[in-house]
Amino acid sequence: MEGLDASNSHIVGTVRRCAVADAGLLHRLSVETYVDTFDGTSSDEDMRKFLEETYAEPVLREELANPDSMFFIISSPSDPQTEAETQGGQSGNTSNDSVGSAGPADSAGSAGPAGPVDSISSVHPAGTPAGYVKLNFGDAQVEDMGPGTMEVQRLYIRKAFKGCGFGTQLMNLALDTARERNLRKVWLGVWEHNEPAKRFYAGKGFVRVGQHAFWQGDDKQTDYLMAREV
């Protein structure tokens, strides 16, 4: 994504796998990061409908319990204000480190963002949640891309932490996970108009291999499919 690693002051985040008990936190994280990334790309009604169908806590609990899916949250050792000061004055840092891999619809709210940063950071006082990634295997993948594949369905970084290198850290985790499972290819879908995300993925070795329809509520949109060998 544009400016994802624009800052020279990268911070190593702490990554942990999510459990079903994290559904509430994941819901808030998903809603906030989508609003920051894609607000205004569709009607309020389509956004609301998509969120109700995709990011409701019961839906996320089912996904978290699916053995063919894995969620990871990355947390920063610093608070958002410190991150902002660290990145202050970095010319050209127009980062948009919320990589929406399922079109322009992986977290918005009908009432806007899910709340201030503190509403999430208070959940884990030892580190502030900065973003997350969702990986799919086998039948959990939204497209059949053949044997030996893994999907990066969602990769989002919160606005206050864009440009810190967390997106790259999560992508590296995804690629390492595929290698550990002896898979041959990693793929994802990205909204056709999300230029920063397309640049980020291209910089990680992904190339366009096709496209598919993505529905945000009743709004039919197009995702480009991108893939790379592991």
C-alpha positions in Angstrom: 0.0 0.0 0.0 1.1 3.5 -0.6 3.5 4.6 2.1 3.2 1.4 4.0 6.9 1.4 4.8 7.5 5.1 4.1 8.7 5.7 7.6 12.2 4.6 8.5 11.2 4.1 12.1 9.7 0.7 11.8 8.5 -0.9 15.1 8.4 -4.6 15.7 4.9 -5.6 16.8 3.8 -8.5 18.9 1.7 -11.0 17.0 -0.7 -13.5 18.5 -3.2 -15.9 17.1 -6.8 -15.0 17.9 -9.2 -17.2 19.8 -13.0 -17.3 19.7 -13.0 -15.1 22.9 -11.4 -12.3 20.7 -14.6 -11.9 18.6 -15.5 -8.6 20.3 -12.1 -7.1 19.9 -11.9 -8.3 16.3 -15.3 -6.8 15.5 -14.2 -3.4 16.7 -10.9 -3.6 15.0 -12.5 -4.7 11.7 -15.1 -1.9 11.8 -12.6 0.8 12.6 -10.1 -0.1 10.0 -12.7 -0.4 7.2 -14.1 3.0 8.0 -10.7 4.5 7.7 -10.0 2.7 4.5 -13.2 2.7 2.5 -15.7 5.1 3.9 -17.6 6.8 1.1 -17.0 4.1 -1.5 -20.6 2.9 -1.4 -23.9 4.0 0.0 -24.5 4.0 3.8 -27.1 1.4 3.4 -24.8 -1.0 1.5 -22.1 -0.4 4.1 -24.5 -1.2 6.9 -25.8 -4.3 5.2 -22.4 -5.6 4.5 -21.2 -5.1 8.1 -24.2 -6.7 9.6 -23.7 -9.8 7.4 -19.9 -9.9 7.6 -18.6 -8.5 10.9 -21.3 -9.3 13.5 -19.7 -11.0 16.5 -21.6 -14.3 15.9 -20.2 -14.4 12.4 -16.7 -13.7 13.5 -17.0 -16.4 16.3 -17.9 -19.0 13.6 -14.9 -17.9 11.5 -12.6 -18.0 14.5 -13.7 -21.5 15.3 -13.2 -22.7 11.7 -10.0 -24.9 11.7 -9.4 -23.8 8.1 -9.1 -20.1 9.1 -6.6 -18.3 11.2 -6.7 -14.7 12.6 -3.7 -12.9 14.0 -3.6 -9.6 15.8 -0.5 -7.4 15.8 0.0 -5.1 18.8 2.4 -2.2 19.1 4.5 -1.6 22.2 3.8 2.2 21.9 0.6 4.1 22.0 -0.9 5.8 18.9 0.2 9.3 20.1 3.8 8.1 20.4 3.6 6.5 16.9 2.3 9.7 15.5 5.2 11.7 17.0 7.6 9.0 15.6 6.2 9.4 12.1 5.8 13.2 12.3 7.6 15.2 9.6 8.2 12.1 7.4 7.8 13.6 4.0 5.8 11.5 1.5 4.3 9.3 4.2 0.8 9.1 2.7 0.4 5.6 4.0 -2.8 3.6 3.8 -1.8 0.5 5.6 -5.3 -1.0 5.8 -5.1 -3.5 3.0 -8.6 -4.5 2.2 -8.2 -7.8 0.5 -11.9 -8.4 0.0 -12.8 -5.4 -2.0 -13.8 -2.1 -0.4 -15.8 -3.9 2.2 -14.1 -5.4 5.1 -15.1 -3.1 7.9 -17.3 0.0 8.0 -20.0 1.0 10.3 -23.4 2.6 9.7 -22.6 4.9 12.6 -19.0 5.6 11.7 -15.9 4.3 13.4 -16.3 1.8 16.2 -15.0 4.3 18.8 -11.8 6.0 19.7 -8.4 4.2 19.9 -8.7 3.9 23.6 -11.8 1.7 23.3 -9.5 -0.9 21.7 -6.2 -0.2 23.5 -7.8 -0.7 26.8 -8.5 -4.4 26.0 -4.8 -5.3 26.0 -2.9 -2.8 28.2 0.4 -4.6 27.5 0.2 -3.6 23.9 -2.1 -1.6 21.7 -3.8 -3.7 18.9 -2.6 -2.1 15.6 -4.1 -4.4 13.0 -4.9 -8.0 12.0 -4.8 -10.5 9.2 -7.1 -13.4 8.3 -5.7 -16.5 6.5 -7.9 -19.2 4.8 -7.0 -22.7 3.8 -8.9 -25.5 2.1 -12.6 -24.9 1.8 -12.5 -21.7 3.8 -11.0 -19.9 0.7 -13.5 -17.8 -1.2 -12.3 -19.1 -4.5 -11.0 -22.5 -5.6 -7.4 -21.6 -6.7 -6.3 -25.2 -6.9 -4.3 -27.4 -4.6 -1.6 -26.1 -2.3 -3.0 -22.6 -1.9 -3.7 -20.2 0.9 -5.8 -17.0 0.8 -5.0 -13.8 2.6 -8.6 -12.7 2.9 -8.1 -9.6 5.1 -5.1 -7.5 6.1 -5.8 -4.2 7.9 -3.7 -1.8 9.9 -5.2 1.0 12.1 -4.8 4.6 10.9 -2.6 5.6 13.9 -0.1 2.8 13.0 0.2 3.1 9.2 3.7 3.5 8.0 5.2 1.5 10.9 5.9 -1.7 8.9 3.1 -3.7 10.6 1.5 -4.5 7.3 4.8 -6.0 6.0 5.2 -7.9 9.3 1.8 -9.5 8.9 2.4 -10.3 5.2 5.7 -12.0 6.1 3.8 -14.0 8.7 1.3 -15.1 6.1 4.0 -16.2 3.7 5.9 -18.0 6.5 2.7 -19.8 7.4 2.2 -21.0 3.9 5.8 -22.3 3.8 5.4 -24.1 7.1 2.4 -25.9 5.6 4.3 -26.7 2.4 1.9 -24.8 0.2 2.9 -23.5 -3.2 0.9 -20.3 -3.7 -0.6 -17.4 -1.7 -3.4 -15.4 -3.2 -5.8 -12.6 -2.3 -8.5 -10.3 -3.7 -8.1 -6.5 -3.7 -10.6 -3.9 -4.8 -9.9 -2.7 -8.4 -9.7 0.9 -7.3 -7.5 0.4 -4.2 -4.3 1.7 -5.8 -2.3 1.9 -2.6 -3.1 -1.8 -1.8 -2.3 -2.9 -5.3 1.0 -1.2 -5.1 1.7 -2.8 -1.7 0.9 -6.3 -2.9 2.9 -5.8 -6.1 5.9 -4.8 -4.0 5.5 -8.1 -2.1 5.7 -10.1 -5.3 2.0 -10.5 -6.1 0.8 -10.3 -9.7 -2.8 -10.1 -11.1 -4.1 -13.5 -12.1 -7.8 -12.7 -12.6 -10.8 -11.0 -11.0 -14.2 -11.8 -9.4 -17.3 -10.0 -8.3 -17.5 -8.7 -4.8 -20.8 -7.7 -3.2 -20.9 -4.9 -0.7 -24.5 -5.0 0.3 -26.3 -4.7 -3.0 -23.4 -2.9 -4.6 -21.6 -5.2 -7.1 -17.9 -4.4 -7.3 -14.8 -6.0 -8.8 -11.9 -7.5 -7.0 -8.6 -8.2 -8.7 -7.1 -11.5 -7.8 -3.4 -11.4 -7.1 -1.1 -14.3 -6.4 2.5 -15.3 -5.9 4.5 -18.5 -5.4 5.7 -19.3 -2.0 
